[in-house]
Amino acid sequence: MNDRVYVGNAGKDAALDRGWLLGHFKDIGDPRHSEAVEIKWGVHPRGDERLRWVKGEERTALLVLISGRFRVELPGRSVLLRQQGDYVVWGRGVDHSWFAEDESVVLTVRWPSVPGYAVTEHDQVRAQTCP
């Protein structure tokens, strides 16, 4: 790797940063650092779900199903992606959540890349221990 080129494998690299391959959260100077866009290679076991809805969304998102069955929950609407290549796009101001109906791989592209949406380990522990 030089200062402006990075070559990797989405499956391997995704495991290093909760699935995220590109975005504001990568180190400055890393060619994968971007404040314009975020890209995630999401590998989800069957039954995996987002612990809480994203509220006050400031980004636009595109989620593409690579494999599996993956449901995206939007206000007043549930979208089931079931065939490779099925996708959903939602814009700023559209809250969302998701659920993996089967083991799934999804590619997510969001823009712009802004902090404040990650579910932390503390949130995960709290969700598992609170009724």
One Martini backbone bead per residue (centre of mass of N, CA, C, O) as a GRO file, in nm:
protein
  131
    1MET     BB    1   0.096   0.037   0.023
    2ASN     BB    2   0.026   0.352  -0.035
    3ASP     BB    3  -0.104   0.670   0.024
    4ARG     BB    4  -0.344   0.612  -0.232
    5VAL     BB    5  -0.350   0.288  -0.192
    6TYR     BB    6  -0.590   0.012  -0.157
    7VAL     BB    7  -0.577  -0.343  -0.095
    8GLY     BB    8  -0.848  -0.584  -0.052
    9ASN     BB    9  -1.086  -0.761   0.162
   10ALA     BB   10  -1.399  -0.738   0.265
   11GLY     BB   11  -1.420  -0.980   0.462
   12LYS     BB   12  -1.158  -0.913   0.622
   13ASP     BB   13  -1.182  -0.600   0.675
   14ALA     BB   14  -1.461  -0.595   0.815
   15ALA     BB   15  -1.367  -0.739   1.086
   16LEU     BB   16  -1.202  -0.471   1.192
   17ASP     BB   17  -1.487  -0.255   1.154
   18ARG     BB   18  -1.791  -0.355   1.162
   19GLY     BB   19  -1.772  -0.354   0.816
   20TRP     BB   20  -1.607  -0.106   0.761
   21LEU     BB   21  -1.423   0.038   0.475
   22LEU     BB   22  -1.545   0.345   0.461
   23GLY     BB   23  -1.464   0.664   0.624
   24HIS     BB   24  -1.430   0.887   0.890
   25PHE     BB   25  -1.305   0.643   1.087
   26LYS     BB   26  -1.062   0.658   0.936
   27ASP     BB   27  -0.756   0.735   0.903
   28ILE     BB   28  -0.577   0.984   0.838
   29GLY     BB   29  -0.422   0.884   0.523
   30ASP     BB   30  -0.618   0.685   0.457
   31PRO     BB   31  -0.775   0.594   0.164
   32ARG     BB   32  -1.051   0.521   0.345
   33HIS     BB   33  -1.088   0.809   0.403
   34SER     BB   34  -1.420   0.971   0.453
   35GLU     BB   35  -1.671   1.244   0.437
   36ALA     BB   36  -1.865   1.153   0.189
   37VAL     BB   37  -1.839   0.829   0.250
   38GLU     BB   38  -1.984   0.500   0.317
   39ILE     BB   39  -1.868   0.151   0.356
   40LYS     BB   40  -2.034  -0.174   0.385
   41TRP     BB   41  -1.966  -0.515   0.493
   42GLY     BB   42  -2.236  -0.713   0.578
   43VAL     BB   43  -2.233  -0.972   0.825
   44HIS     BB   44  -2.526  -1.180   0.898
   45PRO     BB   45  -2.680  -1.357   1.108
   46ARG     BB   46  -2.932  -1.519   1.192
   47GLY     BB   47  -3.125  -1.273   1.374
   48ASP     BB   48  -2.998  -1.022   1.324
   49GLU     BB   49  -3.004  -0.694   1.489
   50ARG     BB   50  -3.082  -0.388   1.552
   51LEU     BB   51  -3.098  -0.245   1.867
   52ARG     BB   52  -3.172   0.035   1.721
   53TRP     BB   53  -3.298   0.295   1.593
   54VAL     BB   54  -3.254   0.529   1.357
   55LYS     BB   55  -3.242   0.871   1.443
   56GLY     BB   56  -3.208   1.150   1.264
   57GLU     BB   57  -3.131   1.126   0.976
   58GLU     BB   58  -2.847   1.262   0.757
   59ARG     BB   59  -2.857   1.036   0.543
   60THR     BB   60  -2.790   0.852   0.263
   61ALA     BB   61  -2.904   0.520   0.142
   62LEU     BB   62  -2.758   0.204   0.028
   63LEU     BB   63  -2.894  -0.133   0.003
   64VAL     BB   64  -2.735  -0.448  -0.086
   65LEU     BB   65  -2.795  -0.768  -0.183
   66ILE     BB   66  -2.592  -1.056  -0.192
   67SER     BB   67  -2.709  -1.244   0.051
   68GLY     BB   68  -3.008  -1.378   0.142
   69ARG     BB   69  -3.226  -1.233   0.406
   70PHE     BB   70  -3.335  -0.883   0.426
   71ARG     BB   71  -3.464  -0.647   0.661
   72VAL     BB   72  -3.611  -0.323   0.626
   73GLU     BB   73  -3.696  -0.069   0.851
   74LEU     BB   74  -3.958   0.162   0.810
   75PRO     BB   75  -4.176   0.396   0.827
   76GLY     BB   76  -4.454   0.202   0.755
   77ARG     BB   77  -4.216  -0.009   0.647
   78SER     BB   78  -4.131  -0.324   0.491
   79VAL     BB   79  -3.822  -0.456   0.350
   80LEU     BB   80  -3.761  -0.737   0.140
   81LEU     BB   81  -3.460  -0.897   0.074
   82ARG     BB   82  -3.415  -1.197  -0.158
   83GLN     BB   83  -3.238  -1.105  -0.402
   84GLN     BB   84  -2.982  -1.068  -0.571
   85GLY     BB   85  -2.972  -0.705  -0.589
   86ASP     BB   86  -3.147  -0.610  -0.397
   87TYR     BB   87  -3.283  -0.277  -0.311
   88VAL     BB   88  -3.243   0.020  -0.096
   89VAL     BB   89  -3.355   0.364  -0.061
   90TRP     BB   90  -3.272   0.636   0.164
   91GLY     BB   91  -3.319   0.939   0.319
   92ARG     BB   92  -3.324   1.201   0.475
   93GLY     BB   93  -3.523   1.147   0.769
   94VAL     BB   94  -3.505   0.824   0.762
   95ASP     BB   95  -3.576   0.594   0.957
   96HIS     BB   96  -3.409   0.283   1.092
   97SER     BB   97  -3.388  -0.077   1.046
   98TRP     BB   98  -3.287  -0.434   1.106
   99PHE     BB   99  -3.311  -0.786   0.965
  100ALA     BB  100  -3.196  -1.122   0.964
  101GLU     BB  101  -3.357  -1.394   0.831
  102ASP     BB  102  -3.084  -1.469   0.713
  103GLU     BB  103  -2.801  -1.525   0.617
  104SER     BB  104  -2.611  -1.220   0.544
  105VAL     BB  105  -2.514  -1.002   0.268
  106VAL     BB  106  -2.426  -0.649   0.272
  107LEU     BB  107  -2.427  -0.340   0.093
  108THR     BB  108  -2.329  -0.019   0.218
  109VAL     BB  109  -2.423   0.320   0.126
  110ARG     BB  110  -2.318   0.639   0.261
  111TRP     BB  111  -2.437   0.991   0.266
  112PRO     BB  112  -2.256   1.126   0.447
  113SER     BB  113  -1.981   1.112   0.669
  114VAL     BB  114  -2.101   1.069   1.003
  115PRO     BB  115  -2.117   1.095   1.323
  116GLY     BB  116  -2.346   0.910   1.568
  117TYR     BB  117  -2.449   0.581   1.487
  118ALA     BB  118  -2.318   0.399   1.673
  119VAL     BB  119  -2.313   0.097   1.833
  120THR     BB  120  -2.216   0.022   2.135
  121GLU     BB  121  -2.113  -0.191   2.371
  122HIS     BB  122  -2.289  -0.064   2.590
  123ASP     BB  123  -2.556  -0.094   2.435
  124GLN     BB  124  -2.546  -0.403   2.406
  125VAL     BB  125  -2.539  -0.475   2.706
  126ARG     BB  126  -2.796  -0.323   2.787
  127ALA     BB  127  -2.989  -0.480   2.592
  128GLN     BB  128  -2.925  -0.767   2.726
  129THR     BB  129  -3.005  -0.670   3.044
  130CYS     BB  130  -3.264  -0.536   2.953
  131PRO     BB  131  -3.618  -0.548   2.927
   0.00000   0.00000   0.00000
